[in-house]
Amino acid sequence: IAKGDATSAQNAADENRIFKVLQDSQCPNFIQVKDVFTHEGRQCFVLELMACTLSKQYRFRVLKELIVQFNFMMNSMQRYQIIHGDFRPENLMLKNAGKAGVKLIDFGNAQTVKSRLAAS
């Protein structure tokens, strides 16, 4: 849920735009947006249900598969020229606990390369 002020509203609009680009990327490793709506002047995102973050330790076999998925995710972001802006274990979630199947979440700080360069 985004705050109701103008800056937060713009950030929510930017996040929604980036979500749409990522949904079109066909990369299965980004959180899926199920719905977007406004409630009492605040932008709300309904996201797919995930099991847990990567803050837990996992066996090598699972980690190996996760690294392959990270690589696919990063290549997709590079192809669509998106900078996540908050890449950390807490923003990587597993679809099912204990199994490979990672998704990147929290695109609130994400920007396109073009918008980042324009701001410089």
C-alpha positions as CSV (number, residue, x, y, z in Angstrom):
1,I,0.0,0.0,0.0
2,A,1.5,3.3,-1.1
3,K,1.0,6.4,1.0
4,G,-1.4,9.1,-0.2
5,D,1.1,12.0,-0.8
6,A,2.2,13.1,-4.2
7,T,5.7,11.6,-4.1
8,S,4.4,8.2,-2.9
9,A,1.7,8.3,-5.6
10,Q,4.3,8.9,-8.3
11,N,6.5,6.1,-6.8
12,A,3.5,3.7,-6.9
13,A,2.8,4.7,-10.5
14,D,6.4,4.0,-11.4
15,E,6.3,0.7,-9.6
16,N,3.1,-0.3,-11.4
17,R,4.7,0.7,-14.8
18,I,7.8,-1.5,-14.0
19,F,5.5,-4.4,-12.9
20,K,3.8,-4.2,-16.3
21,V,7.2,-4.3,-18.1
22,L,8.3,-7.3,-16.0
23,Q,5.1,-9.2,-16.6
24,D,5.7,-8.8,-20.3
25,S,9.3,-10.1,-19.9
26,Q,8.1,-13.8,-19.6
27,C,10.6,-14.2,-16.8
28,P,8.9,-16.4,-14.1
29,N,11.2,-15.0,-11.4
30,F,9.4,-11.7,-10.7
31,I,6.5,-11.4,-8.2
32,Q,3.2,-11.4,-10.1
33,V,0.7,-8.6,-9.6
34,K,-2.8,-10.0,-9.3
35,D,-4.6,-6.6,-9.0
36,V,-4.0,-2.9,-8.5
37,F,-6.6,-0.6,-7.0
38,T,-7.0,2.7,-5.1
39,H,-8.4,2.8,-1.6
40,E,-8.8,6.0,0.3
41,G,-6.4,7.7,-2.1
42,R,-3.7,5.1,-1.7
43,Q,-2.5,2.8,-4.5
44,C,-2.7,-0.9,-3.4
45,F,-1.0,-3.9,-5.0
46,V,-2.3,-7.4,-4.6
47,L,0.7,-9.8,-5.1
48,E,0.9,-13.5,-5.4
49,L,1.3,-15.5,-2.2
50,M,4.9,-16.5,-1.4
51,A,6.2,-19.0,1.2
52,C,9.3,-17.3,2.7
53,T,12.3,-15.1,2.1
54,L,15.8,-16.3,1.3
55,S,17.0,-15.4,4.8
56,K,17.0,-19.1,5.7
57,Q,19.8,-21.4,4.7
58,Y,19.3,-24.0,2.0
59,R,21.1,-27.1,0.8
60,F,23.6,-26.7,-2.1
61,R,21.3,-28.4,-4.6
62,V,18.6,-25.8,-4.0
63,L,21.2,-22.9,-4.0
64,K,22.6,-24.1,-7.3
65,E,19.1,-23.9,-8.9
66,L,18.5,-20.5,-7.3
67,I,21.7,-19.1,-8.8
68,V,20.5,-20.2,-12.2
69,Q,17.2,-18.4,-11.6
70,F,19.1,-15.3,-10.4
71,N,21.0,-15.2,-13.6
72,F,17.8,-15.5,-15.7
73,M,16.3,-12.7,-13.6
74,M,19.2,-10.4,-13.9
75,N,19.4,-11.0,-17.7
76,S,15.7,-10.1,-18.0
77,M,16.2,-6.9,-16.0
78,Q,19.2,-6.0,-18.1
79,R,17.2,-6.7,-21.3
80,Y,14.4,-4.4,-20.2
81,Q,16.9,-1.9,-18.7
82,I,15.4,-1.9,-15.2
83,I,17.4,-1.2,-12.0
84,H,15.7,-2.8,-9.0
85,G,17.3,-0.4,-6.4
86,D,16.8,-2.7,-3.3
87,F,18.2,-6.1,-4.2
88,R,18.7,-8.0,-0.9
89,P,17.8,-11.4,0.6
90,E,14.6,-10.0,2.2
91,N,13.3,-9.1,-1.3
92,L,13.9,-12.6,-2.7
93,M,11.1,-15.0,-1.9
94,L,10.5,-18.7,-2.4
95,K,7.3,-19.8,-3.9
96,N,7.5,-23.0,-1.8
97,A,9.6,-23.3,1.3
98,G,12.6,-25.6,0.9
99,K,12.4,-25.8,-2.9
100,A,13.9,-23.8,-5.7
101,G,11.6,-21.3,-7.2
102,V,12.7,-17.8,-6.3
103,K,10.9,-14.5,-7.1
104,L,12.1,-10.9,-6.8
105,I,9.7,-8.6,-5.0
106,D,9.5,-5.0,-3.9
107,F,9.9,-2.8,-6.9
108,G,9.2,0.4,-5.0
109,N,12.8,1.7,-5.6
110,A,13.0,0.4,-9.2
111,Q,13.7,2.7,-12.1
112,T,14.4,2.3,-15.8
113,V,17.9,3.2,-16.9
114,K,16.4,6.0,-19.0
115,S,14.7,7.6,-16.0
116,R,17.8,7.2,-13.9
117,L,20.0,8.9,-16.5
118,A,17.5,11.7,-16.9
119,A,17.6,12.4,-13.2
120,S,21.4,12.6,-13.2
